[in-house]
């Protein structure tokens, strides 16, 4: 077994022995939109099961691990913001990097510390190569400037997660020619007609989930439009305010915005919406009252929100232009 699989399997075994995988799989009975809407992510970050979920999604984890193997070298200083289980920090340390990590959630921080101690004891990573801090990444000051920032606090459309605010703080401590993993995120919107299971509230969120066997029956009514791109290596405005004319290509009842995102790595590898199960999932934001549209119509969409806020907090206005 190679080094990549050794560390991954050891962490999965640790989580399974501590009952976290069983808890995670039971949590699939609760919809992702309900869990995220109930969470106070700005104060507590994601919880333990979300941290474990990132590892459980093997494809998601491997995208980040592969990038670390491409971009992290012996002697680099690496900072991970939002450490979760710490898996990405541990891979960087296994390559000879000095790693700092910060985590806002005390329970997640404790789990990562326990896994770190376990991996050090079993000689997967050098002792003292990883140092974790219980701190909000939005205000964290690392002990030293860094060569690589790893932060996967990302969600479709940059709702819920505070990646932009985190990176606006941390890039101040990035050395010249340093890199951010991931580098960018871009978001795409289309109008759609959804067969909702109920009569939804305006801006109510619905999320597809292969793990929960949740599919949103829908029909795309418009051309897709890339409405946002964020470069994490540069300071960004924390608000988006976009007005977009979108062409209707198929008539129907416009009752939803479908949004998905693509994550771009420093190597230019693009993680697309169907590449993982817990990253970039397409989301549907209900539009109520619905609007009847015909092929050839132009519909103006104005969408405004603060990165990290819930879709329900966004301002969404739609009107026909013809």
N, C-alpha and C positions, 0 to 999 in steps of 0.2 A: 504493500500500500504506500502511495507517495505521501509527501509531507502535507500536501493540500488536504487529502482525504483523512490523514491521521488526526489533524486538529479538528476538522469538521466533525468527524465521527466521535471524537472524544467529548466534544461539547454537546452533541446530540445525546450521547449516552448519559452524560451528567444530567441533562435536563430530563431525560426519561426516568432515570433513577429517582429523581426528586419529584416525580409526578407532574411535571410541567407540560409534557407533551399530551398526557391524558386530559389535563385541564384545558389545554388549548383546543383540542379536538372537540371537547364538549362545548366550548364557547362558540363553535361554528353554528350552533342553533340560534344565536343572537345575530341579527343583521349588523353588518359593519357600519351602516349609516346610524343605527340606533346607538351603538357603542361610542362612536366618535362624537355624536351630538351630546351624549351624556358626560363625556370626558371634559375635564378642565385642563386641556393640554398646555395652556400658557403657564399654568401654575405647577402642574405635576408631571408634564411630559406624558409619554405613553406608558402604559403599565407593563408589568412583567410578561403577561401573555402576548402583548404586541411585540415585545423584545424577542420572545421565543419564536413568534410567528415569522419574524424576519429570517431567522435561521432555518425554520421549518420549510420556508419557500426556498428550496435548494437552488433554483434557477436565479432568483434574486441575489442570493448570497454569492453564487459563483460569478456573477457579473462583477461584483465589487472585489471579490478575491482576485479574479484575473487581472483587474486593473491595478490592484496593489502589487501583484507580481510583476507587472509591466513597468510600473512607475516608481516603486520604492526600492532604494538601494541601501546597502550597509552604510551606517554612519548618518543617514538621514534623521531628521527630527520630525516626527509625525504627531499631529493633533487630531483626535477624533472627538467630534461634538455629538453628544447623544449616543452613549456607548452601547446601550442595550446589553446583550450578553458579553460584549467585549470582543466578539469574534474577529472583527476587522483589525482591532488593535493588536490582537495576538498574532495574526498573520504578519502584520508589519514588523512586530518584534522578532518573529522567527526569521525574518530576512536581515536582521542586524540593525534595525532602527531603534532609536530611543523614542518611546511613545508616551504622550500625555493624553488623557481622556477626561472629559467632564460629563456629568450626568445630573439632571435635575431631580429625578425621582429617587428617593431614598431606598425604596425596595429594589428597584432595578440596579442601583449602585451596589447594594449589598450582594445581589446575585452575581454581578460582574466581578466583584472582589473575591467571592468564593470560587468562581471558575478560574480566576487568575491564580489564586493560591494553589488550586488543584493542578493547573498546567505547569506551574513552577516546580511543584513537588515531583511531578512525573517527567520533568526535563523537556517539556514541549517548547518552553520559552525560557530565556535566561532570567535568573533572579534580578529583580530591580530594573528590568528593561521596560516595564510598563508601570506608569503611575497614574492612578485615577483620582479625580477630585469631585466631590459632591458640590456642584455649582451650576447655576443657570448659564448656558453657553452664550446667551445674549449679552452678558456682562463679564464673562470669564476673561481673565488675563493669564496667558500661559507663562510658565517660568522662563521660557526662552522663545525667541522667534523660531518659526518652523518652516520646513521645506514642503510639507504636504499637509493639507487639511482634508480630512475625511468626514463627511456629514451627510447622512442619508435621511434627514428629516424632511422628506418629500411626500407630497400627496397630489393627486390629480388636480390640476389647476392651481396648485399651491394654496388650496383650502386647508384648514385645520393646523397644518404644520408651520413652524416658524423658521424655516430654512433661510429665508431672505434676511430676516433680522439677525439670525445667528451669524451668517456669513458677512453681513455688513460690519459686525463687530470683529470677527476673527481675521479677516483679510488684512487688517492693520498689522498683524503679527506674522504675515507671510513673507518669507525672504524673496528677494529678486529672483525671478525665474521659478518661483515656487508654483505648485499646482493645487487644484481643488478637485476632489473626487466626490460627486460628479462635477462636471464643468458647467453645464447648462441644463435648463429644462424649457421645453416649449409646449404650449398648450393649444389645442385645436377644438373648435366648436362647430356643431351643426345643429340645425333645427330637426326635430323628429316628432313622429306620432307614436306614442307609447300606449300599449294596452295595460294601463295601470290596474293593480289589484283592487284599488278602491278609488274614491274621488279625492285626489290628493289636495292638500293645501298648496297655495302658491309658494313656490321655491322649496317644496319638500324634496328631500334627497332620496334617490334610489341608486343602489350600487350592485353591479353584477359581481358574482363570486362563484368561480368554479368549485372551490372547496366546500361551499355551502349549497352547491347545486342550485344557485339562484341565477336565473336568466331573465333579462328584461326584454319582453317581446316588443319589438319596435320596428319602425320603418323610417329610413332617412329621407327627409324632404328637401334638403338643400345641399349645395356644395359645401365641403369642409373649409373652414377658414382658420388659419393660424393667427390667433389673436394676441399671443403673448410669447415672448422669449426672454428668459432671465439668464444673465451671465453671472455666475456666482463669484467669478474672479474680480468683478468690479462692484462698487457700491451701487445699490439699486434703490429706487423709490419703493416704499413699502405698500403703496396703493396702486391699483390699476384702474384706469378710467378709459374705456375703449368704446368708440362708436363705429359700427361696422355695417355696411350695406351687404346683405347676403342674398344670392339668387336662389329662388325656389325652383327646384328641378322636378318635383313631383307633387301634385296637388294632394291635399288632405287636411287633417285637423292638427295644427301646430299646437302641441301641448307640452313640449319639453325641449330643453337644451341638452344635447349630448356633448359632453366634454371628455376628452382624453389627453394625456400628456406623453411626451417622449423625453427620455433622459439621455443626455449626451455626456460621454466620458472624455477625459483628456486625450485618449487615443482616437477619438472621434467615433468610437463604437456607440451605436444608438440602441437604447433599450426601448422597445416599442410596447404598445399597450397589451399585446397578447403574449409577450415574452415571459411574463411572470404571473403569479397568482396574487401577490400582495404588494404590487407596485404598479402604478399607472392604470389601474382598473378604470374602465370607462364609467362615468357617472351620468345620471339623468336628473336634471333639476326641473321639477314640474312647473309649467306655465299655466296659471289658472286666473282668469278665464282663458280657454283655448281660442285659437284664431283659425278660421277657415282660409286656406291659401290655395292658389292655382299656380300651375307651372308657368314660369316667366315672371311671377311677382318678385319684386325686390322688397325685402323686409329689413328695416333698420333695427339693429340690436345695439343698445347701450348697456354695458355691464360695468359696474363699479364695485370694488371690494378691497378690503385690506388683506394682504397676504396673511394667512393663518386663521382668518375668520371662517365661520361656518357659511355654507351657501345661503342659508336662511337670512343671514345678515347682509347679503349683497343687494345692491340696487340693480334691478333688471327691468329695462323698459323696451318694449317692442312696438313698432308701428309700421304700417304699410307705406311704401313710397310711391305706389302707383295704383 
